[in-house]
Amino acid sequence: MNRPLLSAGPLTLAAMIFVAALSRVLPHPPNFSPIEAVALFGGAYFAKRHWALLVPLAAMFLSDMVLGLLRGGLYLEYFASAGYLLVYACILLSTLLGFGLRGKVTGSRVLAYSLAGSMLFFVVTNFGAWLSDPLYPKTAAGLGAAYVAGLPFFQWTVLGTLFYSALLFGGFEMLRKRVPALRAQTA
């Protein structure tokens, strides 16, 4: 049974989350990102809930800043949009979802939570697109059109979340087997 870490690995957890978040600067398909995976991972393993909430947010903010510096103009406009706030709301919600993995990390549970996190991200961000984009009429048909327009990105959200979840959760379990200090667990 995997339980949240007491103190042996917070820096390791944070480092893994920051590296995953910074991988966003590498070329990748749209929405193939670690956003949901880092939130679930933080929620599952940080013993202190405030660190579980803060570290994924800080890591994603740092990666957004780096992307803003590298890509400039269009990316910087993102920070002024409602979409930015919705992405960060999804990080918080997915971290809360990750609390459900505490002490119960298994491959099938990580898969289920990753799919749930991806779906949450899809529902929230496309609802936000419907609300904020004048392209979509504020009707049921407009909402449906926003979700249909998001479908091509949803596949990449799912694949990215699954990839990074496997990398983070699997990598950490492998690391725990090799580094005794990371085996410390809370009761």
C-alpha positions as CSV (number, residue, x, y, z in Angstrom):
1,M,0.0,0.0,0.0
2,N,1.4,3.4,-1.0
3,R,0.8,6.2,1.5
4,P,1.6,9.9,1.3
5,L,5.2,10.7,2.1
6,L,6.0,12.2,5.5
7,S,9.3,14.0,4.8
8,A,11.7,11.7,2.9
9,G,10.7,12.7,-0.5
10,P,9.1,16.2,-0.9
11,L,12.0,17.6,-2.8
12,T,12.1,14.5,-5.0
13,L,8.3,14.9,-5.7
14,A,8.7,18.6,-6.4
15,A,11.6,18.0,-8.7
16,M,9.7,15.4,-10.7
17,I,6.7,17.7,-11.0
18,F,8.8,20.7,-12.1
19,V,10.7,18.6,-14.7
20,A,7.4,17.2,-16.0
21,A,5.9,20.7,-16.2
22,L,9.0,22.1,-17.9
23,S,8.7,19.4,-20.6
24,R,6.0,21.6,-22.0
25,V,8.7,23.6,-23.8
26,L,9.6,20.6,-25.9
27,P,7.7,20.2,-29.2
28,H,4.5,18.2,-28.7
29,P,1.0,17.8,-30.1
30,P,-1.6,20.3,-28.9
31,N,-2.8,19.5,-25.4
32,F,-0.3,16.6,-24.9
33,S,0.9,17.9,-21.6
34,P,1.5,16.9,-18.0
35,I,-1.1,19.3,-16.5
36,E,-3.5,16.7,-15.1
37,A,-0.8,14.1,-14.3
38,V,1.3,16.5,-12.1
39,A,-1.8,17.5,-10.2
40,L,-2.9,13.9,-9.6
41,F,0.7,12.9,-8.6
42,G,1.0,15.8,-6.2
43,G,-2.3,15.0,-4.6
44,A,-1.5,11.4,-4.3
45,Y,2.0,11.7,-2.7
46,F,2.6,15.0,-0.8
47,A,1.8,14.3,2.8
48,K,0.9,18.0,3.4
49,R,-2.1,19.0,1.4
50,H,-1.0,22.6,1.0
51,W,2.2,21.4,-0.8
52,A,0.1,19.0,-2.9
53,L,-1.9,22.0,-4.0
54,L,0.9,24.6,-4.3
55,V,3.7,22.6,-6.1
56,P,1.7,21.6,-9.2
57,L,0.4,25.2,-9.5
58,A,3.9,26.7,-9.1
59,A,5.4,24.2,-11.6
60,M,2.8,25.0,-14.2
61,F,3.1,28.7,-13.6
62,L,6.9,28.5,-14.0
63,S,6.4,26.5,-17.3
64,D,3.9,29.1,-18.5
65,M,6.4,31.8,-17.8
66,V,9.1,30.0,-19.7
67,L,6.7,29.4,-22.6
68,G,5.8,33.1,-22.5
69,L,9.4,34.1,-22.7
70,L,10.2,31.7,-25.5
71,R,7.0,32.2,-27.6
72,G,6.2,35.8,-26.6
73,G,3.2,37.6,-28.1
74,L,0.4,35.1,-28.6
75,Y,1.4,33.0,-25.6
76,L,1.5,36.1,-23.4
77,E,-2.1,36.9,-24.4
78,Y,-3.1,33.6,-22.8
79,F,-2.4,35.1,-19.4
80,A,-5.1,37.7,-19.9
81,S,-7.7,35.2,-20.9
82,A,-10.3,33.3,-18.8
83,G,-8.9,30.1,-20.2
84,Y,-5.7,30.6,-18.1
85,L,-7.8,30.7,-14.9
86,L,-9.8,27.7,-16.0
87,V,-6.6,25.6,-16.6
88,Y,-5.4,26.5,-13.1
89,A,-8.8,25.7,-11.6
90,C,-8.5,22.3,-13.3
91,I,-5.1,21.8,-11.7
92,L,-6.6,22.5,-8.3
93,L,-9.6,20.2,-9.0
94,S,-7.3,17.4,-10.2
95,T,-5.1,17.7,-7.2
96,L,-8.2,17.3,-5.0
97,L,-9.0,14.3,-7.2
98,G,-5.5,13.0,-6.6
99,F,-6.2,13.0,-2.8
100,G,-8.4,10.0,-3.6
101,L,-5.2,8.1,-4.6
102,R,-3.5,8.6,-1.3
103,G,-2.5,5.3,0.1
104,K,-4.2,3.5,-2.8
105,V,-1.9,3.9,-5.8
106,T,-2.3,1.0,-8.2
107,G,-2.0,1.0,-12.0
108,S,-5.7,0.6,-12.5
109,R,-6.5,3.4,-10.1
110,V,-4.0,5.8,-11.7
111,L,-5.5,4.9,-15.1
112,A,-9.0,5.6,-13.9
113,Y,-8.0,8.9,-12.2
114,S,-6.0,10.0,-15.2
115,L,-9.1,9.4,-17.5
116,A,-11.3,11.3,-15.0
117,G,-8.8,14.2,-14.8
118,S,-8.7,14.4,-18.6
119,M,-12.5,14.4,-18.8
120,L,-12.6,17.1,-16.1
121,F,-10.1,19.2,-18.1
122,F,-12.1,18.8,-21.3
123,V,-15.5,19.6,-19.7
124,V,-14.2,22.7,-17.8
125,T,-12.0,24.3,-20.5
126,N,-14.5,23.8,-23.4
127,F,-17.3,25.2,-21.2
128,G,-15.0,28.2,-20.7
129,A,-14.4,28.4,-24.4
130,W,-18.1,28.5,-25.0
131,L,-18.6,31.2,-22.4
132,S,-15.8,33.5,-23.6
133,D,-15.6,33.0,-27.3
134,P,-18.1,35.1,-29.3
135,L,-17.9,32.4,-32.1
136,Y,-20.2,30.2,-30.0
137,P,-23.8,31.3,-29.5
138,K,-24.9,31.1,-25.9
139,T,-27.3,28.3,-26.6
140,A,-27.3,24.5,-26.1
141,A,-26.3,24.2,-29.8
142,G,-23.4,26.7,-29.2
143,L,-22.2,24.7,-26.1
144,G,-22.4,21.5,-28.2
145,A,-20.4,23.1,-30.9
146,A,-17.7,24.1,-28.4
147,Y,-17.4,20.5,-27.1
148,V,-17.3,19.2,-30.7
149,A,-14.6,21.7,-31.6
150,G,-12.6,20.4,-28.6
151,L,-12.8,16.7,-29.5
152,P,-9.6,16.7,-31.6
153,F,-7.7,18.1,-28.6
154,F,-9.3,15.7,-26.2
155,Q,-7.5,12.7,-27.6
156,W,-4.1,14.4,-26.9
157,T,-5.2,15.5,-23.4
158,V,-5.9,11.8,-22.6
159,L,-2.7,10.5,-24.2
160,G,-0.6,13.2,-22.5
161,T,-2.2,12.6,-19.1
162,L,-1.7,8.8,-19.5
163,F,1.9,9.2,-20.6
164,Y,2.9,11.6,-17.8
165,S,1.0,9.7,-15.2
166,A,2.8,6.5,-16.2
167,L,6.1,8.4,-16.1
168,L,5.5,10.1,-12.8
169,F,3.8,7.4,-10.8
170,G,5.8,4.5,-12.4
171,G,9.1,6.4,-12.2
172,F,8.5,7.3,-8.6
173,E,7.7,3.7,-7.6
174,M,10.9,2.5,-9.3
175,L,12.8,5.2,-7.5
176,R,11.3,4.3,-4.2
177,K,12.6,0.7,-4.7
178,R,16.1,2.0,-5.2
179,V,16.3,4.8,-2.6
180,P,15.4,3.7,0.9
181,A,14.8,7.3,2.1
182,L,11.9,7.6,-0.3
183,R,10.1,4.6,1.3
184,A,9.2,6.6,4.5
185,Q,5.4,6.7,4.8
186,T,2.9,8.2,7.0
187,A,0.4,6.1,9.0
